[in-house]
Amino acid sequence: MKVEVARALPSGATDDEREGVFYCAMEYLDGINLEDLVRTYGAQPAGRVLAILDQVCGALAEAHERGLVHRDIKPVNIILTERGGEPDVAKVVDFGPVKPIGPTIHG
């Protein structure tokens, strides 16, 4: 199973010294979030749901291994996209409110 978390691109801050705004750009994901999927198409087959949840759990486990807790996991923060013709590649997004859970193993 390939774990998918949306890639963060270089970040920075605006030039205003007093009120500079920090920003982080994420990769563009062409797909649908789980909230819109269910709202538009209704309940999904159990097998599909389990396959998606398996990917989401893998992504969250990877974050936890790095000492991070997502803190805002919800259907709108899970995007289904396609990769190489493979549908239902789940990507976890919006790590904005992430919280460290102790010393990280990668830095």
C-alpha positions as CSV (number, residue, x, y, z in Angstrom):
1,M,0.0,0.0,0.0
2,K,1.3,3.4,-0.9
3,V,0.7,6.0,1.8
4,E,-0.5,9.3,0.4
5,V,-0.2,12.7,2.0
6,A,-0.5,15.9,-0.1
7,R,3.0,17.2,-0.9
8,A,3.9,20.6,0.5
9,L,5.8,22.9,-1.7
10,P,8.3,25.5,-0.6
11,S,6.8,27.9,2.0
12,G,7.7,31.5,3.0
13,A,6.3,34.7,4.3
14,T,5.2,38.0,2.9
15,D,7.6,40.9,3.1
16,D,5.6,43.0,5.6
17,E,7.8,42.9,8.7
18,R,5.0,43.9,11.1
19,E,2.2,41.8,9.8
20,G,4.0,39.2,7.6
21,V,1.8,36.3,6.6
22,F,3.3,32.8,6.5
23,Y,2.2,30.5,3.7
24,C,2.6,27.0,2.4
25,A,1.5,25.9,-1.1
26,M,0.3,22.3,-1.6
27,E,0.3,20.2,-4.7
28,Y,-2.8,20.5,-6.9
29,L,-5.2,17.6,-6.4
30,D,-7.7,16.9,-9.2
31,G,-10.4,14.9,-7.4
32,I,-13.3,14.9,-4.9
33,N,-13.3,15.1,-1.2
34,L,-15.2,12.4,0.8
35,E,-17.8,14.9,2.0
36,D,-18.7,15.9,-1.6
37,L,-18.5,12.2,-2.7
38,V,-21.1,11.1,-0.2
39,R,-23.3,14.2,-0.6
40,T,-23.3,13.7,-4.4
41,Y,-23.4,9.9,-4.8
42,G,-24.6,8.6,-1.5
43,A,-23.3,5.8,0.6
44,Q,-20.4,3.9,-0.9
45,P,-19.9,0.2,-1.1
46,A,-18.2,-1.3,2.0
47,G,-15.2,-2.6,0.0
48,R,-14.5,0.9,-1.4
49,V,-14.8,2.5,2.0
50,L,-12.4,0.0,3.6
51,A,-9.8,0.5,0.8
52,I,-10.0,4.3,1.3
53,L,-9.8,4.1,5.1
54,D,-6.8,1.8,4.9
55,Q,-5.0,4.5,2.9
56,V,-6.1,7.2,5.4
57,C,-4.9,5.2,8.4
58,G,-1.6,4.6,6.7
59,A,-1.1,8.3,6.1
60,L,-2.0,9.1,9.7
61,A,0.3,6.4,11.0
62,E,3.1,7.9,8.9
63,A,2.5,11.3,10.4
64,H,2.4,9.8,13.9
65,E,5.8,8.0,13.2
66,R,7.1,11.5,12.5
67,G,5.8,12.7,15.8
68,L,2.8,14.6,14.4
69,V,-1.0,14.6,15.1
70,H,-3.3,15.9,12.3
71,R,-6.0,17.3,14.7
72,D,-8.5,18.0,12.0
73,I,-9.2,14.7,10.2
74,K,-12.7,14.8,8.6
75,P,-14.2,13.9,5.2
76,V,-13.5,17.2,3.6
77,N,-9.7,16.8,4.3
78,I,-9.5,13.5,2.5
79,I,-9.3,13.9,-1.3
80,L,-9.8,11.0,-3.8
81,T,-7.7,11.4,-6.8
82,E,-6.3,9.2,-9.6
83,R,-2.7,8.2,-10.2
84,G,-1.5,6.4,-13.3
85,G,-5.0,5.3,-14.2
86,E,-5.6,4.0,-10.6
87,P,-8.7,5.5,-9.1
88,D,-9.4,6.1,-5.4
89,V,-5.9,7.2,-4.4
90,A,-6.7,8.9,-1.0
91,K,-4.7,11.9,0.0
92,V,-4.9,13.5,3.5
93,V,-4.7,17.3,3.4
94,D,-4.8,20.3,5.7
95,F,-2.1,19.6,8.2
96,G,-2.4,23.3,9.3
97,P,-3.4,22.6,12.9
98,V,-0.8,19.8,13.2
99,K,0.6,19.3,16.6
100,P,3.9,17.6,17.6
101,I,3.5,14.7,19.9
102,G,7.0,14.5,21.2
103,P,10.5,14.4,19.7
104,T,10.3,13.7,15.9
105,I,12.4,11.0,14.3
106,H,13.1,13.0,11.2
107,G,14.4,16.3,12.6
